[in-house]
Amino acid sequence: MRLAASLLACALPCFAGDYVVLTSVDSRDPWYAAAAAMAEFRKAGTPVAFDPAQPDTILPKLKELKPVHVAIVLRPEELDINLARRFLRVASQVDADPFVDFGYGFITGATPEDAKAFVANIVRVSSMERPRTVGEAVVWGGDGGCVADEQPYAAGTLKFASRRLAFRAPDGKHGRDQAFIDANLPSLGGRGAVMFGGHGMPWEIGTGPRAEDVARVSLFPAVVFNYACHTGVALRWHNETYEPDTIRHTIEAIAPERSFALSVIKAGATGYVAYVNPRPAGPELSIDFERVLAGASLGESRRADWAKVTLGYLGFGEKEIVPPAVVDGARTPRNGLDAVRDLMLDGATGGILYGDPALRPFAASPGTLPQSVEVKPDGKNLRVTFRVSADSAWVWCCDPFRKDGDGMAMKVCDRIELPRAFGDPASVEVESATWGKTALKALPVVAAEEQDQGKRWLHLKAGFSAVERPSGDVLVVVVVKAKSR
């Protein structure tokens, strides 16, 4: 079977009873209108009370309801890195396995009216045909001036018309070309999806647009992804100051009009994925973006990302996702910090979705992504073949959560459905690994089971060493052996 077939099966709408709306406000509060509108749209019943200061207390209710999708409606000041990390852990504790058990997204805005308009835009886009065009608005290095052109965007075998904006500092080093931003940022309107990127702060993409620039344009009906650091911050952000021997942590606040994230919502985006902290290295959001273009819902895309994070922690010997809390004023000694474990992996827990996890922006396009996974029975075993197309290998195979000597490891990673007749996995080993004609040094496989919606899944991450100047597809064959009965 091919994994793309399971994506096609997921193209069905959500059903009554699988959607839960949590909210931190009661029915007398003006913010409640967004919660009521979201619940009405998804036929989720009465919104469930939720305390952002104690997110763990909602776990018994989630275990009772076992939702597939959860929307959390709250004020912007209630959402920060600690809530993002604590709710991520809550979402992985509904059952016994370490993986996130449902898709979830946050609904908020700079004002109650913005939050309600956000929901209205989600409802509106759900009944219309989304344009099959994308926008790219990213920072380029070097000089030569900013660029605005039309270039096709490829996601595997899928092709989209694309409006490309590349921001460069006027002198190649500092500042921004405000005239270019004012003239060209509005051209991102009317796109089905948009990707922002560059070096970020909560209020801007350095050399690129600021929050106030975004707030002046229309991004409807796009779902927006942003890999610039900190651009998922609502109002409260985690500032890390690197001193000679320590890292000083502070929780600081910005005004609503300075929040890039709240400006994206105000501009009419129908979903927004970004980070509330420094983003970990590697093109992780590019993979999430391409999954959505190929038909994944926003919640499915996020869950695939969380699965990679979970396998990262398991690879370090943890039993679950265990990001640290951020304490205002605390200091962390720099000596002994592991850049992968303590910075990139923990940093990966700061990626969040603003919006409806059940929203499926594009129709399912099975078999189009750069990575394919084929599972075939081999006697009592399963033979799993991962293939990543040559032109996407450096994006899809980058592994920011694992080292290989002094460098970063590469990987193939996904989950497979275990046949009903298959027993418990006894061992998982790489049988062969090649990149074009080059044999690869395989690293130990990280594997773990998941129970999800009545099915058994096995998550696999097969690592390998990078090679110089490779050519051709990445092909990794993994053999899963069952325990003898």
KARA-V976128 format. One record per residue. OMEGA is omega in radians with two decimals (* if undefined). NEAR is the number of other ideal C-beta (glycine too) atoms within 12 Angstrom. D_LAST is the distance of its C-alpha to the last C-alpha in whole Angstrom. Layout:
OMEGA;NEAR;D_LAST  OMEGA;NEAR;D_LAST
//
This chain:
3.10;23;25  -3.09;25;27  3.14;36;28  3.13;29;31  3.11;20;30  3.08;28;29  3.11;36;32  -3.14;21;34  -3.13;18;32  -3.09;33;33  3.13;23;37  3.11;17;37  3.10;20;39  -3.11;31;38  3.09;15;38  3.13;17;40  3.14;15;38  -3.07;24;36  3.11;36;39  3.03;43;40  3.03;41;44  3.09;42;44  -3.14;39;48  -3.08;34;50  3.11;30;53  -2.99;19;54  3.12;15;56  -3.05;9;59  3.14;20;59  3.09;20;60  -3.08;35;56  -3.12;28;55  3.11;30;56  3.12;44;53  -3.13;41;50  -3.14;30;52  3.12;31;52  3.14;46;49  3.13;31;47  -3.12;23;49  -3.08;32;48  3.12;37;45  -3.04;19;45  -3.10;33;43  -3.11;20;45  3.09;18;47  -3.07;35;47  -3.13;30;45  -3.08;24;47  -3.13;37;45  -3.13;24;47  3.11;32;47  3.13;18;48  -3.04;17;44  -3.12;33;42  -3.08;24;39  3.11;18;41  -3.04;34;40  3.11;26;36  3.13;14;36  3.11;22;37  3.08;31;35  3.10;19;32  -3.03;12;34  -3.11;24;35  -3.08;23;32  2.99;36;34  -3.12;35;33  3.09;45;37  2.99;47;39  -3.11;47;43  -3.11;49;45  -3.06;47;48  3.08;40;50  -3.07;34;54  -3.13;43;53  -3.14;26;54  -3.07;30;51  3.07;41;49  -3.07;42;49  -3.12;40;46  3.07;31;45  3.13;44;44  -3.11;46;42  -3.10;34;40  3.13;34;40  3.05;44;39  3.10;42;36  3.09;32;34  -3.09;33;35  3.13;45;34  -3.03;38;30  3.11;28;30  3.04;31;29  -2.96;23;26  -3.10;15;23  -3.00;25;23  -3.03;33;26  3.11;36;27  -2.93;43;30  3.12;37;29  3.01;39;32  3.14;40;35  3.11;44;39  -3.13;48;42  3.08;51;45  3.12;55;49  3.13;49;52  3.11;42;55  3.14;32;58  3.05;22;60  3.14;28;59  3.09;19;60  3.13;35;58  3.12;43;55  3.10;30;56  3.08;28;57  3.11;47;54  3.14;43;52  3.10;28;55  3.09;40;54  3.12;41;50  -3.11;26;51  -3.08;20;54  -3.11;33;51  -3.13;28;49  -3.13;15;51  3.08;16;52  -3.08;13;51  3.11;29;51  3.11;26;53  3.06;26;51  3.13;30;52  3.05;40;52  3.04;42;54  -3.12;41;53  -2.99;46;55  -3.14;36;55  3.03;32;57  3.05;26;57  3.08;16;59  3.13;16;62  -3.13;16;65  3.08;15;66  3.13;19;66  -3.08;33;64  3.00;23;63  3.14;27;62  3.09;16;61  3.14;18;59  3.08;19;56  3.07;17;53  -3.12;28;50  2.99;24;47  -2.97;36;43  3.11;32;41  3.07;21;43  3.10;32;44  3.14;18;48  2.93;35;50  -3.02;22;54  2.98;33;54  -3.06;32;57  3.03;29;57  3.09;41;59  -3.07;32;59  3.03;39;61  3.05;29;63  -3.11;26;65  3.14;19;69  -3.13;14;69  -3.07;16;66  -2.97;13;65  3.03;12;66  -3.14;18;67  3.10;28;66  -3.04;31;68  3.13;21;68  3.11;15;70  3.14;27;67  -3.12;33;65  -3.06;20;67  -2.95;15;68  -3.12;28;65  3.12;38;62  -3.11;25;63  3.05;26;62  3.11;41;58  3.10;26;59  3.12;25;57  3.10;42;54  -3.14;39;51  -3.13;49;49  3.03;49;51  2.99;42;50  3.07;53;52  -3.13;36;52  3.03;33;53  -3.00;25;54  2.93;36;54  -3.09;31;55  -3.04;42;55  -3.05;34;58  2.81;34;58  -3.07;40;57  -3.07;29;59  -3.14;37;61  -3.05;40;60  3.02;44;61  -3.13;34;61  -3.09;38;60  3.08;24;64  -3.12;36;63  -3.07;43;60  -3.09;29;62  -3.08;21;65  3.05;34;63  3.09;23;60  3.12;40;57  0.09;31;56  -2.95;37;54  2.74;46;52  -2.99;50;48  3.02;50;49  -3.07;49;47  -3.13;52;49  3.05;39;47  -3.10;42;50  2.99;37;50  -3.02;41;51  2.98;50;52  -3.09;49;49  3.03;49;51  3.12;45;53  -3.06;33;55  -3.07;33;54  -3.12;40;53  3.11;41;51  3.10;28;54  3.11;29;53  -3.10;17;56  3.09;16;55  -3.03;13;57  -3.05;11;57  -3.05;13;55  2.95;18;53  3.13;25;52  -3.09;23;54  3.04;25;53  3.01;20;55  -3.07;27;54  -3.07;25;57  3.03;21;58  3.09;30;60  -3.11;20;62  -3.09;31;60  3.11;23;62  -3.10;29;61  3.09;45;57  -3.10;47;56  -3.13;53;53  3.09;41;55  3.07;43;58  3.10;49;55  -3.13;48;54  -3.11;36;58  3.03;38;58  3.09;35;56  -3.13;48;53  3.05;44;50  -3.10;52;48  3.11;50;48  -3.12;50;45  -3.09;50;46  3.09;43;46  3.14;48;47  3.05;39;47  -3.11;35;48  3.11;40;45  -3.13;35;43  3.12;24;43  -3.06;34;42  -3.01;28;42  -3.10;41;40  3.06;43;42  3.10;35;42  3.12;42;39  -3.14;46;39  -3.12;47;42  3.06;37;41  3.13;45;38  3.11;47;40  -3.14;43;43  3.01;41;40  3.10;35;39  2.97;43;37  3.11;40;38  3.11;44;40  3.11;40;37  3.11;40;34  3.11;44;36  -3.12;48;36  3.08;40;33  3.10;42;32  3.13;46;34  3.12;43;33  3.08;43;29  3.12;45;31  3.12;47;32  3.13;42;29  3.06;41;28  3.11;43;31  3.12;35;30  3.11;33;27  3.07;33;28  3.07;24;30  3.08;11;28  3.10;23;29  -3.10;17;26  3.05;28;28  -3.06;38;32  3.10;26;34  -3.14;37;38  2.99;26;41  3.08;22;44  -3.13;33;47  -3.13;15;50  3.12;19;53  -3.11;15;55  3.09;19;52  3.11;19;52  3.08;25;49  3.14;14;50  3.13;19;50  3.10;11;49  3.10;11;45  3.05;20;44  -3.05;16;41  -3.13;22;43  -3.06;28;39  -2.96;26;38  -3.14;27;41  -3.05;28;43  -3.09;35;41  3.09;36;37  3.12;40;39  -3.12;36;42  3.12;42;39  -3.13;46;39  3.09;42;42  -3.08;45;42  3.03;45;42  2.86;52;43  3.09;53;46  -3.03;51;46  -3.11;47;44  3.14;44;40  -3.11;42;40  3.12;48;43  -3.00;38;42  -3.06;46;45  3.14;37;44  -3.14;22;42  3.11;27;39  -3.05;27;39  3.04;25;36  -3.06;25;35  -3.07;29;38  -3.14;39;37  3.13;35;37  3.01;39;34  3.14;33;31  -3.14;39;27  -3.11;25;26  3.12;32;22  3.02;19;21  3.08;18;17  -2.99;19;17  3.10;12;14  -3.06;20;11  3.03;27;13  3.07;36;16  -3.07;25;20  -3.12;44;22  3.04;34;26  3.02;45;28  3.08;32;32  -3.07;38;35  -3.04;29;38  -3.05;23;41  -3.13;19;43  -3.01;28;41  -3.10;33;39  3.06;25;41  -3.01;31;41  -3.07;39;37  3.09;43;36  3.13;33;38  -3.13;40;36  -3.05;37;38  -3.13;43;35  3.09;41;34  2.98;26;37  -3.01;25;36  3.12;11;39  -3.11;10;42  3.13;19;41  3.08;27;39  2.97;33;36  -3.10;37;35  2.75;46;32  -2.98;47;30  3.04;47;28  3.07;42;27  3.09;38;24  3.07;38;22  3.11;32;20  3.10;31;16  -3.11;21;16  -3.08;9;14  -3.10;11;12  -3.14;28;11  3.10;20;8  3.11;18;9  3.11;30;11  3.14;19;11  3.10;20;14  -3.07;32;17  3.04;25;20  3.09;34;23  3.12;25;24  3.13;22;27  3.14;35;30  3.00;29;34  -2.94;33;37  3.13;20;39  -3.08;15;39  3.06;22;38  -3.07;19;35  2.99;34;34  -3.10;22;33  3.05;30;29  -3.14;28;29  3.14;23;25  2.97;35;24  -3.07;34;24  3.09;37;21  -3.13;34;20  3.04;30;18  2.96;35;21  -3.08;22;21  3.09;29;24  3.05;26;26  3.13;12;23  3.07;19;21  3.13;25;18  3.01;32;20  3.07;41;19  -3.11;43;22  2.94;43;23  -3.14;39;26  -3.10;45;26  3.09;37;30  -3.13;39;32  3.05;29;36  3.10;29;39  3.14;24;41  3.06;9;44  3.11;11;46  3.03;26;43  -3.13;15;43  -3.11;20;41  2.94;27;38  -3.13;44;35  -3.13;34;32  3.12;43;28  -3.13;32;25  3.10;43;22  3.10;30;18  -3.13;40;15  -3.13;25;12  3.06;23;9  3.09;13;6  -3.13;10;4  *;9;0
//
